[in-house]
Structure formats: structure tokens, C-alpha cells
Amino acid sequence: MDKTEIRSRLESLRWYDEEEKSLAELLAWVTRLKAKEPILRSCQSIDKCITYIEQEKEACQQSRGKCMRLLDLATDDAARKVLYVRYEQGYTAERTAELLCYSLSNVFKLQCKGITEISAALTAASAPRGGK
């Protein structure tokens, strides 16, 4: 996986977070609606809808988990912290610099370092191993 793809996957963490919140709100609304309206309590279409939303929410959580595991591949603590704040928390580079008391250029250097480390770890993990 190249650095561009890694960055893209890390950026998708923000999307997964928003998607999960939206699905949770939708699930709560449909569940309340079903409980409130007697005619809907036995409606199979509503039950299918609820099941579908639950499955989508679970798939979103699993995808988010895969992206989060990428962060663990960064070996430098400072770089991992920058990646976590930037991508998992969703802060801008400027806000990340403020929160971590780093210069903006240091945030970009650490971000690049972390993504490089992740790429190297993934490359090493997928490399064929020699042997007899």
C-alpha cells in the first residue's frame, strides 16, 4: 500500500465517524417510530430496515477499526500522536500543532514520518519470506 492510499484510508476515519453517528441516529429514530405507531410494530419492512441499518453500522465500525489499526503501525510515538489527532480526532494541522505544542512544520514532518513508517511496515509484512 503506497503513502497516498494510506493517507486516504486515514482520512476516511472522519467519514466513518460521521457515518456511524448518522446510522445510530437513524436507527434510534426508526426504533422510536416503530414503538410509537401500533401499526408498525408487526411490519416486516420496518424490521428489515432496522436489520439493514444495524448491519451497515457494524460494517462501518469494522472498517473504522481496520483504519485505526494502521495507526498502530507507526513506531515513532510523536508521529503516531500526530496521526491520531489529525485523522482519528479530525483536527486540522494548525489545531494539531496547537494541541500538541508543535510547530506547524513539525506536525507535517511527523505526519509524513508516520505515514512512511506505516507504509514500510505494510511492505515488510507483505514481502515474501525467504527460506527452504
Secondary structure by P-SEA (a helix, b strand, c coil): ccaaaaaaaaaaaaaaaaaaaaaaaaaaaaaaaaaacccccccaaaaaaaaaaaaaaaaaaaaaaaaaaaaaacccaaaaaaaaaaccccccaaaaaaaacccaaaaaaaaaaaaaaaaaaaaaaacccccc
